[in-house]
Amino acid sequence: MVRPDMTCDLCEMEIIDKIEAIGTFTMDIGSWDKAAMFRRKVLIKRQKILGDEHTATIWLISLVEALEGN
């Protein structure tokens, strides 16, 4: 059985995945600033849902830092 709060998180993750896909597209076409903005939004949401130690969050932190030139 799926908990109601878990269902909400799954729906939110689907939205986050779509936003990440837009970030990937903008990165692919060379819009680095927009890509960083989309990836940053995804990172904030993933940290909230998955936590800082999740591999998807850790990977995204390194990508955002690279896009932002840190």
C-alpha positions in Angstrom: 0.0 0.0 0.0 1.3 3.5 -0.9 1.1 6.2 1.8 -0.7 9.3 0.7 2.3 11.5 1.4 4.5 9.2 -0.6 2.1 9.5 -3.6 2.4 13.3 -3.4 6.2 13.0 -3.4 6.1 10.7 -6.4 4.0 13.3 -8.3 6.3 16.0 -7.3 9.3 14.0 -8.5 7.7 13.6 -11.9 7.3 17.4 -12.2 10.9 17.8 -11.0 12.1 15.3 -13.6 10.4 17.4 -16.3 12.0 20.6 -15.1 15.3 18.8 -15.1 14.7 17.7 -18.7 14.2 21.4 -19.6 17.5 22.2 -17.8 19.2 19.5 -19.9 17.8 20.9 -23.1 18.8 24.5 -22.3 22.3 23.2 -21.4 22.4 21.3 -24.7 21.6 24.4 -26.7 24.2 26.5 -24.8 22.0 28.5 -22.6 24.2 27.9 -19.5 22.6 30.6 -17.3 19.1 29.2 -17.9 20.3 25.7 -17.4 21.8 26.6 -14.1 18.6 28.2 -13.0 16.5 25.2 -13.8 19.0 22.8 -12.2 19.1 24.9 -9.1 15.3 24.7 -8.8 15.5 20.9 -9.2 18.3 20.7 -6.6 16.3 22.6 -4.0 13.3 20.3 -4.5 15.4 17.1 -4.5 17.1 18.1 -1.3 13.7 18.6 0.3 12.3 15.3 -0.9 15.3 13.0 -1.1 17.7 14.6 1.3 21.3 15.7 0.9 22.8 12.2 1.0 20.8 10.8 -1.9 23.0 10.0 -5.0 20.7 12.0 -7.3 21.1 15.1 -5.0 24.8 14.7 -4.7 25.2 14.4 -8.5 23.0 17.5 -9.1 25.0 19.5 -6.6 28.2 18.9 -8.6 26.5 19.7 -11.9 25.0 23.0 -10.5 28.4 24.0 -9.2 30.0 23.3 -12.5 27.4 25.3 -14.4 27.7 28.2 -12.0 31.5 28.0 -12.3 32.3 27.2 -8.6 
